[in-house]
Amino acid sequence: MGQRQAPASSGTVQLLIRTLRTPSLADRDIESPGCNTSSSQGTTPPTDHHHHRPPDPPDYRPNVGLSTRTADDTAADLLLRRYWGALVDSAKLTGNLEALFIDRDGLRVGQGLTQAVQKYSAPGPQLDWTFIKAVNASSDDAVIRMVLQEQIWVAVVIQPNATIRLAQARMNGDQSYDPASAIKVYYSQARNEIATGNYIVPLTTQMLQATTSAYATSTAQRVFAQINSNGQPNSTALQMIANAPQTISPAISWTMVNLRPYQAPAAQAVTLVGNIFLCIFAFMITMANSTARAIVSPHMAFLPYLALRIFVPLMAYLPLSLSYALINLAFDLPLDTKFGPGAGFMVFWVYIYLGMAALGLSIEAMITILTPRFTPFFLFTLILYNVSPVVLPAELQNPIYTYGSGFPIWNLSQALRTIMFDTNSHLGRNIAVIVAWIIMSCGTMTVFTWYMRRREKRRLYAYATASAATKGKGKANAASLSKVEQGKEKGVE
C-alpha cells in the first residue's frame, strides 16, 4: 500500500512546489479591484478570463520615439543656428574691414581724389577707409608689407607725380600714357577669397569708378574751357588731345595688384570642406576602434587599455592622413609655395595628421561617456562649431565667433593657407593650439576611462553581492521547502 501511495506523494510535492512558485488565478483575481466588488455583491464573476488578467505594462516605445525626434529637432535647430549665424551679418559688418588711402601725389589729382573719396557715399556695404599722409608710408613697399602682414585688407595709393605726368601727356599728346598708372590698389586674395571676392574688390572698384569718373568729367570741362578761353579753339591742344584721347577719358584709372593670388580653386576643398572630411574619417576610425576594443577591454588592466585607446588611433591616422595629402598632389595644389616642393609636402602632411589627431581624439574621448549611440550628436556639434568661424574672417562675423582661434579647424585652415599661398605666417601658434587639443583630449580620455571603469566595477560588485544574497535566500527557501516536503510525506504515510 505504501508503494502505491509513493507516486501520489511525489505528485503532491511537485504540485505544492508549483503552487509556491506561481500565484494562482484566484490570487490574481483577489488583487483585482473589479473582482473584489463582484465578490462582495455576490454576483457571478465574468466568464471572460482576460478581464481578470492584470493589465499589460504600458508601451513606452512611441514616447521614446517622440522624445528622440524632439531631441534631434532641438539639437539641429540649436546647432544649425550657429552656422547660419556665421553668415548672416557679413554685409552689415564690412565697416570692420580696414582700408587705407594714401596720396603720394599731393597735387590736383591726389587732392581731388582724396576729397572725392572722403565725401563718397553709396547705399549698401562700405569699407572702413583711413587716410594717411605719404610721410607715414614712405614707399609702396611699406604699404605692401602692411597688406601682407594683415594689418589692412586693401590699400589705394595715388602714385607720385600723377598730376604732372597726366599734364605732360596731355600737352605732348603722349600716346604711351597709361591712365592706370596713376593709382595702385594692393590686396591679398589668399587671405580670404570669399571676403576679397564679395566685398574688398567689388566695394573698392565701385568707389574708384565713381570718384575717378567724376574727376575725369570735371577735368575735361576745365581743359576744354581753357582751350576755348580766347573765344577761338587752340588747334594745337586739340591735336594733342586727339593723339592721346586717354588723357581726357578716363584720364586716370587704377591697377589692381593681387599680392597673394588664390590661384588654385581646388584649395577650398582643403581649407574648408576637406576639414569636414577629416572629422568624418576620424569618426569612422573611432567607431571601428570602439567595436574591436570591446572584445579585449575586459581582459586588460587600466594602463594598457588606456595606451591602446590613445596609440591605436594615432597609428591609424598616419596612413589615412598621408593618403589625404597625396590626393592634393593630383590636383596640382601649390604645396611648394612657402617651403619648396619636398619640404612643403612634408609640412602639409604633418599639419593634416595633427589636425586629424586633434579632431579624432576628441571624438575618442567623448565616445567613452556618450557611447556609440550618441557620439554622432557630438560629431555634428564638433563639425559645426569648428567650421562656422572659418567660413568668413572674424571682421565679418559676430564677435562671438572669435572662439574659432582656439579650435583645431580654424588653425589648420590658416596654416594650410600659409603653406599653399605664403600668407602671413602663424604656423607656430597654429601648431600650438592643435597640439594643445591633442593633449587635452588625451587627458579627458584618461579621466573618462577611469571613471567608466570605476563605475563598471561598482556595478559588477553590486551585481555579485545581489547574486550572493539571492543564492543564500534560495538555499533558505529550498531548506524550508524540504522540511514541508518531509512533513507531507509523513502525513501521507
PyMOL commands that set and color helices and strands:
alter all, ss='L'
color gray80, all
select helices_A, chain A and resi 2-21+25-30+33-40+49-52+61-88+91-96+108-119+134-136+140-148+162-172+179-182+189-191+193-227+235-243+245-247+265-299+302-330+341-390+394-396+399-406+408-421+427-492
alter helices_A, ss='H'
color red, helices_A
select strands_A, chain A and resi 98-103+128-133+154-158+183-187+254-258
alter strands_A, ss='S'
color yellow, strands_A
deselect
rebuild
show_as cartoon
